[in-house]
């Protein structure tokens, strides 16, 4: 096995491999996601692993990011993506990949490699319990990407999808329609849509995100992040807005890649909660994904049943909301975020300072 680097000319080969082999659809390991990270000013690497016959065994999109206290990290979100026929070789594949990522990390003066694995726990439980520690990975106490989620099967009939929801959710979707809630898709100027002004729609989304963040006490990205996410994703990220009596009262960002659409971010105006706009937003996104031929709709993260994370302290409400769309579905669990220290002394000192600051703030 050996490492290869992918250039812009290899976009289709990269994406085709990711679509075929990623357990979550592959959005965060797509070629477009790498372009998006570059647009945000981050340095990226697209690594592949091939065998002696030049068959592609794995791909890994990694990027450099900032930590607190002026430190750097090498990040991998929902990767690496490993060939479905070579999953039994995950340890050897990862060992070679780590060697290369360590070289990158040392060159970029990063103190840690953070890998948010897109591998399903039910298929890799032994690797999680033994293999990762043997490779010197340490489980993070806080996930970056949601570790647990639900996938709704969009290949089922529309009425079947509805019938599998909790009755209250079906009622709320229909109630929103009766109340006059309208859902539309924001688009760039000149594209077919009820809205022709992406920037204006984006400002409404941003206002709702700020209000929701303050109300529900959760952190959000900078405004520029969301705008670039929407505007520079090559059409892979869509902005849905719900309007009531001429006012936008709820919004969501949905990412689509391969056979999966994923609910990524959402916000709503609490003053209008009785008209149930968020329910209609989700349903419309599912219908559009189904119409576009997607196989699954990923509800984008719920509270983990298997493992508690400090990032899930306030997830009870959003989990109840999402569970109602598929109460009988099995929770899909990924391996989550694992840290691989590169500069061990600096990394230990960094963690000690962060813990001390957290204790002082209490």
MARTORPA-781397 format. One record per residue (C-alpha): x, y, z; residue number from 0. Coordinates in nm, 3 decimals. Example, Ala and Ser with C-alpha at 12.3 -4.5 7.8 and 13.67 -1.06 7.14 Angstrom:
REM MARTORPA-781397
SITE         X         Y         Z   pos
SITE     1.230    -0.450     0.780     0
SITE     1.367    -0.106     0.714     1
This chain:
REM MARTORPA-781397
SITE         X         Y         Z   pos
SITE     0.000     0.000     0.000     0
SITE     0.110     0.356    -0.060     1
SITE    -0.013     0.714    -0.020     2
SITE    -0.119     0.921    -0.321     3
SITE    -0.238     1.282    -0.339     4
SITE    -0.541     1.387    -0.540     5
SITE    -0.534     1.693    -0.766     6
SITE    -0.825     1.897    -0.904     7
SITE    -0.822     1.674    -1.215     8
SITE    -0.923     1.375    -1.001     9
SITE    -1.248     1.522    -0.870    10
SITE    -1.478     1.266    -1.031    11
SITE    -1.266     0.969    -0.924    12
SITE    -1.262     1.101    -0.567    13
SITE    -1.635     1.172    -0.549    14
SITE    -1.734     0.843    -0.710    15
SITE    -1.530     0.652    -0.452    16
SITE    -1.673     0.853    -0.160    17
SITE    -2.033     0.813    -0.279    18
SITE    -1.991     0.438    -0.320    19
SITE    -1.816     0.371     0.013    20
SITE    -1.907     0.637     0.272    21
SITE    -2.145     0.519     0.544    22
SITE    -2.310     0.861     0.579    23
SITE    -2.335     0.966     0.214    24
SITE    -1.996     1.134     0.218    25
SITE    -2.076     1.507     0.218    26
SITE    -1.799     1.598     0.464    27
SITE    -1.545     1.395     0.264    28
SITE    -1.659     1.518    -0.077    29
SITE    -1.435     1.710    -0.314    30
SITE    -1.671     2.006    -0.280    31
SITE    -1.632     2.011     0.098    32
SITE    -1.257     2.043     0.047    33
SITE    -1.313     2.336    -0.188    34
SITE    -1.539     2.492     0.074    35
SITE    -1.272     2.462     0.344    36
SITE    -1.022     2.627     0.111    37
SITE    -1.275     2.906     0.057    38
SITE    -1.281     2.954     0.433    39
SITE    -0.905     3.009     0.425    40
SITE    -0.799     2.663     0.546    41
SITE    -0.521     2.451     0.406    42
SITE    -0.643     2.111     0.287    43
SITE    -0.503     1.776     0.179    44
SITE    -0.674     1.505    -0.025    45
SITE    -0.497     1.177     0.045    46
SITE    -0.563     0.838    -0.105    47
SITE    -0.429     0.491    -0.031    48
SITE    -0.379     0.246    -0.317    49
SITE    -0.255    -0.113    -0.334    50
SITE     0.011    -0.256    -0.565    51
SITE    -0.245    -0.285    -0.844    52
SITE    -0.328     0.086    -0.801    53
SITE    -0.676     0.005    -0.669    54
SITE    -0.810     0.276    -0.441    55
SITE    -0.848     0.147    -0.083    56
SITE    -0.927     0.469     0.103    57
SITE    -0.957     0.845     0.072    58
SITE    -0.912     1.110     0.339    59
SITE    -0.989     1.481     0.324    60
SITE    -0.794     1.659     0.598    61
SITE    -0.761     2.028     0.676    62
SITE    -0.568     2.254     0.911    63
SITE    -0.767     2.442     1.172    64
SITE    -0.720     2.662     1.477    65
SITE    -0.747     2.557     1.839    66
SITE    -0.760     2.784     2.142    67
SITE    -0.439     2.935     2.283    68
SITE    -0.294     2.978     1.934    69
SITE    -0.252     2.606     1.870    70
SITE    -0.321     2.416     1.547    71
SITE    -0.488     2.088     1.462    72
SITE    -0.525     1.863     1.159    73
SITE    -0.894     1.776     1.122    74
SITE    -1.067     1.484     0.950    75
SITE    -1.448     1.489     0.945    76
SITE    -1.632     1.160     0.888    77
SITE    -1.324     1.004     0.739    78
SITE    -1.129     0.829     0.618    79
SITE    -1.360     0.665     0.366    80
SITE    -1.258     0.302     0.326    81
SITE    -1.338     0.071     0.036    82
SITE    -1.633    -0.147     0.140    83
SITE    -1.445    -0.457     0.024    84
SITE    -1.142    -0.368     0.238    85
SITE    -1.301    -0.279     0.571    86
SITE    -1.125    -0.576     0.733    87
SITE    -0.793    -0.399     0.658    88
SITE    -0.895    -0.082     0.843    89
SITE    -0.612    -0.100     1.096    90
SITE    -0.335    -0.131     0.836    91
SITE    -0.494     0.134     0.617    92
SITE    -0.525     0.371     0.911    93
SITE    -0.170     0.302     1.026    94
SITE    -0.029     0.412     0.689    95
SITE    -0.260     0.714     0.678    96
SITE    -0.154     0.822     1.027    97
SITE     0.211     0.814     0.928    98
SITE     0.140     1.061     0.649    99
SITE    -0.088     1.282     0.860   100
SITE     0.182     1.301     1.129   101
SITE     0.430     1.428     0.870   102
SITE     0.177     1.693     0.767   103
SITE     0.099     1.782     1.129   104
SITE     0.465     1.828     1.223   105
SITE     0.528     2.042     0.917   106
SITE     0.225     2.258     0.999   107
SITE     0.317     2.272     1.372   108
SITE    -0.015     2.109     1.473   109
SITE    -0.023     1.956     1.821   110
SITE    -0.293     1.697     1.751   111
SITE    -0.475     1.511     1.474   112
SITE    -0.851     1.497     1.538   113
SITE    -1.033     1.228     1.346   114
SITE    -1.413     1.219     1.355   115
SITE    -1.462     0.871     1.216   116
SITE    -1.745     0.803     0.972   117
SITE    -1.729     0.430     1.051   118
SITE    -2.038     0.265     1.194   119
SITE    -1.989     0.138     1.547   120
SITE    -2.186    -0.183     1.493   121
SITE    -1.938    -0.290     1.225   122
SITE    -1.624    -0.169     1.405   123
SITE    -1.687    -0.229     1.776   124
SITE    -1.373    -0.445     1.818   125
SITE    -1.163    -0.191     1.631   126
SITE    -1.302     0.082     1.856   127
SITE    -1.230    -0.110     2.175   128
SITE    -0.881    -0.230     2.084   129
SITE    -0.749    -0.103     1.750   130
SITE    -0.777     0.270     1.813   131
SITE    -0.594     0.258     2.145   132
SITE    -0.319     0.048     1.987   133
SITE    -0.275     0.328     1.735   134
SITE    -0.250     0.576     2.027   135
SITE    -0.587     0.741     1.971   136
SITE    -0.770     0.882     2.273   137
SITE    -1.148     0.927     2.279   138
SITE    -1.242     1.295     2.287   139
SITE    -1.484     1.412     2.554   140
SITE    -1.670     1.624     2.300   141
SITE    -1.773     1.534     1.945   142
SITE    -1.748     1.778     1.655   143
SITE    -1.990     1.603     1.422   144
SITE    -2.300     1.432     1.566   145
SITE    -2.209     1.079     1.666   146
SITE    -2.564     0.946     1.649   147
SITE    -2.841     1.004     1.397   148
SITE    -3.145     0.861     1.220   149
SITE    -3.171     0.780     0.849   150
SITE    -3.515     0.789     0.688   151
SITE    -3.560     0.557     0.392   152
SITE    -3.677     0.776     0.104   153
SITE    -3.730     0.484    -0.133   154
SITE    -4.049     0.402     0.054   155
SITE    -4.378     0.553    -0.063   156
SITE    -4.457     0.904     0.060   157
SITE    -4.762     0.785     0.253   158
SITE    -4.558     0.507     0.413   159
SITE    -4.297     0.759     0.537   160
SITE    -4.577     0.966     0.688   161
SITE    -4.744     0.668     0.852   162
SITE    -4.421     0.567     1.024   163
SITE    -4.403     0.906     1.198   164
SITE    -4.560     0.970     1.536   165
SITE    -4.921     1.076     1.489   166
SITE    -4.843     1.413     1.649   167
SITE    -4.579     1.482     1.385   168
SITE    -4.820     1.400     1.101   169
SITE    -5.075     1.627     1.265   170
SITE    -4.823     1.911     1.301   171
SITE    -4.716     1.888     0.936   172
SITE    -5.079     1.911     0.823   173
SITE    -5.153     2.184     1.077   174
SITE    -4.871     2.399     0.940   175
SITE    -5.024     2.366     0.594   176
SITE    -5.370     2.457     0.719   177
SITE    -5.233     2.760     0.903   178
SITE    -5.083     2.884     0.578   179
SITE    -4.712     2.814     0.636   180
SITE    -4.525     2.820     0.304   181
SITE    -4.183     2.661     0.253   182
SITE    -3.953     2.777    -0.023   183
SITE    -3.598     2.718    -0.135   184
SITE    -3.359     3.013    -0.152   185
SITE    -3.158     3.034    -0.471   186
SITE    -2.905     3.255    -0.641   187
SITE    -3.018     3.528    -0.878   188
SITE    -3.145     3.384    -1.205   189
SITE    -3.220     3.035    -1.076   190
SITE    -3.572     2.895    -1.059   191
SITE    -3.723     2.962    -0.718   192
SITE    -3.993     3.149    -0.533   193
SITE    -3.709     3.366    -0.405   194
SITE    -3.457     3.533    -0.636   195
SITE    -3.243     3.700    -0.371   196
SITE    -3.009     3.468    -0.187   197
SITE    -2.845     3.741     0.020   198
SITE    -3.179     3.872     0.144   199
SITE    -3.292     3.522     0.236   200
SITE    -2.960     3.455     0.403   201
SITE    -2.999     3.761     0.626   202
SITE    -3.333     3.624     0.746   203
SITE    -3.170     3.289     0.819   204
SITE    -2.889     3.461     1.012   205
SITE    -3.132     3.663     1.224   206
SITE    -3.315     3.344     1.317   207
SITE    -2.988     3.161     1.395   208
SITE    -2.879     3.435     1.634   209
SITE    -3.216     3.440     1.810   210
SITE    -3.231     3.061     1.839   211
SITE    -2.874     3.042     1.968   212
SITE    -2.952     3.294     2.241   213
SITE    -3.284     3.129     2.331   214
SITE    -3.158     2.771     2.344   215
SITE    -2.806     2.853     2.467   216
SITE    -2.589     2.689     2.202   217
SITE    -2.287     2.814     2.009   218
SITE    -2.303     2.899     1.640   219
SITE    -2.044     2.970     1.371   220
SITE    -1.955     3.314     1.246   221
SITE    -2.193     3.466     0.994   222
SITE    -1.938     3.439     0.713   223
SITE    -1.910     3.064     0.768   224
SITE    -2.278     3.005     0.695   225
SITE    -2.276     3.234     0.393   226
SITE    -1.978     3.060     0.238   227
SITE    -2.126     2.723     0.328   228
SITE    -2.432     2.817     0.126   229
SITE    -2.275     3.018    -0.152   230
SITE    -1.957     2.819    -0.223   231
SITE    -2.075     2.460    -0.192   232
SITE    -2.138     2.399    -0.560   233
SITE    -2.511     2.368    -0.494   234
SITE    -2.465     2.089    -0.237   235
SITE    -2.602     2.302     0.050   236
SITE    -2.961     2.428     0.029   237
SITE    -3.137     2.692     0.236   238
SITE    -3.503     2.626     0.317   239
SITE    -3.722     2.902     0.458   240
SITE    -4.071     2.883     0.608   241
SITE    -4.292     3.191     0.588   242
SITE    -4.613     3.272     0.774   243
SITE    -4.824     3.575     0.687   244
SITE    -4.537     3.716     0.484   245
SITE    -4.272     3.675     0.754   246
SITE    -3.992     3.418     0.758   247
SITE    -4.027     3.230     1.088   248
SITE    -3.806     2.923     1.043   249
SITE    -3.513     2.812     0.830   250
SITE    -3.283     2.516     0.777   251
SITE    -2.967     2.428     0.587   252
SITE    -2.969     2.087     0.417   253
SITE    -2.664     1.930     0.257   254
SITE    -2.702     1.681    -0.029   255
SITE    -2.435     1.452    -0.170   256
SITE    -2.449     1.111    -0.331   257
SITE    -2.763     0.932    -0.218   258
SITE    -2.814     1.124     0.108   259
SITE    -2.953     1.464     0.214   260
SITE    -2.858     1.576     0.564   261
SITE    -3.022     1.829     0.793   262
SITE    -2.729     2.044     0.906   263
SITE    -2.851     2.360     1.080   264
SITE    -3.190     2.499     1.176   265
SITE    -3.349     2.800     1.347   266
SITE    -3.697     2.927     1.428   267
SITE    -3.891     3.219     1.574   268
SITE    -4.036     3.105     1.906   269
SITE    -4.318     3.358     1.880   270
SITE    -4.473     3.147     1.604   271
SITE    -4.410     2.801     1.747   272
SITE    -4.783     2.719     1.742   273
SITE    -4.793     2.713     1.359   274
SITE    -4.541     2.422     1.353   275
SITE    -4.320     2.554     1.072   276
SITE    -4.012     2.337     1.158   277
SITE    -4.218     2.021     1.097   278
SITE    -4.313     2.136     0.749   279
SITE    -3.954     2.240     0.677   280
SITE    -3.829     1.887     0.746   281
SITE    -4.108     1.726     0.549   282
SITE    -4.051     1.946     0.245   283
SITE    -3.678     1.872     0.253   284
SITE    -3.758     1.500     0.260   285
SITE    -3.999     1.533    -0.031   286
SITE    -3.745     1.726    -0.238   287
SITE    -3.472     1.475    -0.160   288
SITE    -3.703     1.190    -0.259   289
SITE    -3.794     1.368    -0.582   290
SITE    -3.423     1.413    -0.659   291
SITE    -3.369     1.039    -0.626   292
SITE    -3.191     1.039    -0.289   293
SITE    -3.208     0.716    -0.092   294
SITE    -3.193     0.855     0.261   295
SITE    -3.263     1.165     0.464   296
SITE    -3.023     1.207     0.756   297
SITE    -3.185     1.394     1.045   298
SITE    -2.846     1.529     1.138   299
SITE    -2.773     1.422     1.491   300
SITE    -2.952     1.304     1.805   301
SITE    -2.844     1.236     2.160   302
SITE    -2.634     0.923     2.175   303
SITE    -2.788     0.623     2.343   304
SITE    -2.451     0.450     2.376   305
SITE    -2.214     0.717     2.499   306
SITE    -2.253     1.050     2.675   307
SITE    -2.067     1.349     2.535   308
SITE    -2.031     1.695     2.683   309
SITE    -2.154     1.831     2.351   310
SITE    -2.497     1.669     2.405   311
SITE    -2.603     1.825     2.735   312
SITE    -2.895     2.018     2.585   313
SITE    -2.996     1.772     2.311   314
SITE    -3.310     1.635     2.472   315
SITE    -3.552     1.869     2.294   316
SITE    -3.403     1.838     1.945   317
SITE    -3.379     1.460     1.992   318
SITE    -3.750     1.434     2.076   319
SITE    -3.828     1.644     1.768   320
SITE    -3.626     1.420     1.537   321
SITE    -3.732     1.089     1.691   322
SITE    -4.094     1.175     1.606   323
SITE    -4.018     1.151     1.234   324
SITE    -3.906     0.789     1.266   325
SITE    -3.981     0.652     1.616   326
SITE    -3.923     0.290     1.517   327
SITE    -3.591     0.345     1.340   328
SITE    -3.264     0.220     1.482   329
SITE    -3.021     0.489     1.596   330
SITE    -2.715     0.491     1.372   331
SITE    -2.398     0.527     1.579   332
SITE    -2.060     0.634     1.439   333
SITE    -1.728     0.593     1.620   334
SITE    -1.714     0.964     1.703   335
SITE    -1.417     1.195     1.756   336
SITE    -1.076     1.056     1.853   337
SITE    -0.758     1.253     1.920   338
SITE    -0.405     1.154     1.820   339
SITE    -0.149     1.375     1.998   340
SITE     0.145     1.474     1.778   341
SITE     0.329     1.710     2.015   342
SITE     0.248     1.524     2.337   343
SITE     0.393     1.771     2.588   344
SITE     0.226     2.071     2.424   345
SITE    -0.100     1.880     2.386   346
SITE    -0.101     1.779     2.754   347
SITE    -0.027     2.137     2.859   348
SITE    -0.299     2.265     2.628   349
SITE    -0.556     2.030     2.786   350
SITE    -0.444     2.124     3.136   351
SITE    -0.486     2.497     3.068   352
SITE    -0.826     2.443     2.906   353
SITE    -0.945     2.236     3.202   354
SITE    -0.818     2.497     3.450   355
SITE    -0.998     2.778     3.265   356
SITE    -1.319     2.574     3.261   357
SITE    -1.299     2.510     3.635   358
SITE    -1.234     2.878     3.706   359
SITE    -1.538     2.981     3.499   360
SITE    -1.757     2.752     3.708   361
